Amino acid sequence: MNTTSPESAPAAPGRIVLLTTSHRVAPGLLSWPAWQALHDADRVLCADGAHPQLPYLREAGIQVDEASPTAEELVEACAGGHTVVVVATGEGEPRLTDGLARLAGSGRVSMPDLELLPASYDLPGARLLDLVQVMDRIRAECPWSSQQTHKGLAKYGIEEAYELVEAIEEGDRDELREELGDVLLQVVFHARIAEEDPDAPFSIDDVAGGIVTKLIHRHPHVFGDETATTPEEVKEHWLRTKAIEKQRESVTDGIPLGQPGLALAAKLASRVRTAGLEVPLPTGEGIGYELLALAARAEADGVDPEAALRVAARAYRDAVRATEGVGA
């Protein structure tokens, strides 16, 4: 028989809810469990009086106290079965969570129930917002970056693209991830510079919006009523919609003449073959015409002559190093 009176029973330890939010999600867009926890709480605390969520919480009728309690103070506030929600700052609450961990580990304190409740989640691609924000600050505050122009950065775009290709050929996953980031930086950097153009400004959102529109339009088999079951049919859709968009006078329009020679020759041969034109290769003396013929033949066989030459050149480099007795 239990003879313990209600007055002598130990007080319920209560509950602590650590509410985390993502700064990459608009303030006020919280999960339903988060809103429930906030409305049901006995107290809601936040150490940062300028936290972006606070105006929205107060608009919803939730009283938020600006306070930064110690772990001991927070445990005491929960005594008697109370629930306290802590709206975490951008850095989280490492001092508070470390203190709660020490208290729990001591075994001398009746700890409240502890719950980590994510109130908003990052969607895929959310870190791109961080990159845009960082680039904006660098452009404004860095003496070098603030002076750069599209023309001045052009060489870096070429370098980064080649380094990306090399990482792909090497098969190094860590290097591939890094080089993709470097290429992405070039895109964001140019878009940030473009915002300052006095006559025709555009932003990274305009860049992204443009490519989204293009991808949807050129994939009617994905976003429309067309069908495509083979890569060849997909390419036909792509070329047909591209031709309508560009309204080019020649199949050679839009081919950048500044690209490496083998790639240029292969691209010209590809355009001619795809258009069904019968254009004999020009003849002449010298290695250039021989390389043109080789590039056209490689393209017809489905081989990228630029990549094939790089593979052969790397093998040649390895042979040279082996002859020199140099390690790979």
C-alpha positions, -999 to 999 in steps of 0.1 A, spaced: 0 0 0 13 34 -10 12 57 20 29 87 2 7 117 3 3 139 -28 19 168 -9 51 147 -4 54 134 -40 83 149 -59 75 177 -83 73 167 -120 106 179 -137 88 194 -167 100 198 -202 125 218 -222 120 223 -259 149 237 -279 134 252 -310 157 256 -340 150 274 -372 168 278 -405 178 313 -416 174 301 -452 136 298 -447 114 329 -445 107 338 -408 73 328 -396 72 297 -418 73 271 -390 61 235 -388 28 227 -371 45 208 -342 66 240 -336 35 262 -335 18 237 -311 48 237 -288 49 274 -288 12 279 -280 12 251 -253 44 264 -235 43 279 -201 72 302 -211 90 310 -243 125 324 -241 149 338 -266 184 352 -259 184 374 -290 159 403 -289 165 408 -326 158 372 -336 139 374 -370 112 350 -357 101 371 -328 78 396 -346 59 367 -362 56 348 -329 43 379 -311 19 386 -340 6 351 -334 -1 360 -297 29 342 -282 47 361 -254 85 358 -258 107 368 -230 142 380 -239 164 360 -215 195 338 -215 191 315 -186 218 292 -173 212 254 -174 204 254 -137 179 283 -141 162 267 -170 158 234 -151 143 253 -121 119 271 -144 106 237 -156 99 225 -120 64 215 -113 57 201 -147 62 233 -167 72 234 -203 97 260 -214 105 266 -251 139 281 -260 140 297 -294 176 291 -304 197 318 -319 216 314 -352 246 297 -335 223 273 -316 226 274 -278 260 256 -272 265 271 -237 230 261 -226 231 226 -241 266 219 -227 253 230 -193 223 208 -195 245 179 -205 268 184 -175 237 185 -152 223 154 -166 257 136 -163 261 146 -127 231 124 -117 223 149 -89 195 168 -106 161 155 -117 162 166 -153 133 178 -174 124 160 -206 147 174 -233 135 178 -269 152 192 -299 124 205 -323 134 217 -357 108 243 -366 119 248 -402 141 227 -426 164 236 -454 152 225 -488 177 211 -513 197 239 -527 193 261 -496 230 266 -491 231 284 -524 214 313 -505 245 313 -482 267 316 -512 248 345 -526 249 363 -493 286 357 -488 294 369 -524 273 400 -518 294 409 -487 327 401 -504 317 423 -534 310 451 -510 339 448 -486 368 431 -504 392 456 -521 401 431 -549 366 416 -555 349 450 -555 370 461 -585 365 430 -607 346 432 -640 332 405 -663 361 409 -687 387 407 -659 372 375 -645 368 358 -679 402 340 -677 393 325 -643 361 310 -658 382 292 -684 407 280 -658 381 267 -635 363 249 -663 395 231 -673 402 222 -637 368 207 -634 374 186 -665 407 174 -650 390 165 -617 364 145 -637 391 127 -657 411 120 -625 381 105 -608 388 123 -576 355 129 -558 368 154 -533 385 174 -561 354 172 -582 332 187 -554 357 215 -549 360 223 -586 323 223 -590 322 249 -562 348 270 -580 328 270 -612 296 279 -593 315 308 -577 322 322 -611 285 322 -620 275 339 -587 304 364 -590 294 374 -625 257 377 -615 267 399 -586 287 422 -608 258 423 -633 235 438 -606 255 470 -607 252 476 -645 235 510 -649 218 501 -682 209 464 -681 213 450 -646 203 414 -638 207 392 -607 214 356 -599 176 351 -597 173 363 -633 201 338 -643 184 309 -625 150 319 -638 163 320 -674 178 285 -673 147 271 -655 125 285 -683 149 271 -710 151 237 -694 113 233 -691 108 245 -727 134 222 -741 121 192 -722 85 189 -735 88 151 -729 92 158 -692 71 190 -686 47 188 -716 28 164 -738 57 152 -760 71 117 -756 108 106 -758 120 71 -749 156 73 -762 184 98 -759 182 103 -796 146 115 -794 155 138 -765 182 153 -786 157 159 -814 134 177 -791 163 198 -778 175 208 -813 141 215 -826 131 238 -797 165 254 -798 162 262 -835 128 278 -829 142 299 -801 174 311 -818 161 316 -853 197 313 -866 206 320 -902 234 294 -902 241 261 -883 274 277 -874 258 306 -855 264 304 -818 295 283 -820 323 300 -799 353 303 -821 376 309 -791 373 273 -779 402 248 -784 407 239 -820 398 202 -819 366 210 -799 358 237 -825 363 214 -854 342 186 -838 314 211 -830 313 223 -866 312 187 -878 284 179 -854 262 208 -865 267 199 -902 259 162 -896 229 170 -875 215 194 -901 219 168 -928 241 190 -949 266 177 -974 297 199 -969 330 184 -981 359 191 -958 382 218 -971 415 205 -984 449 221 -981 484 216 -971 495 213 -935 487 196 -903 457 218 -896 436 202 -924 447 168 -913 436 175 -877 403 189 -890 397 156 -909 406 136 -878 383 157 -856 354 153 -880 359 115 -882 361 112 -844 328 132 -841 311 110 -866 322 79 -846 309 94 -813 343 102 -799 352 136 -784 385 144 -800 395 169 -774 390 143 -746 407 116 -766 437 137 -772 439 146 -735 438 109 -726 467 103 -750 486 133 -737 483 121 -701 496 87 -712 525 106 -729 531 126 -697 532 94 -676 557 79 -701 579 110 -698 579 108 -660 586 71 -660 616 77 -682 628 104 -659 623 81 -629 597 105 -614 568 90 -594 533 94 -607 
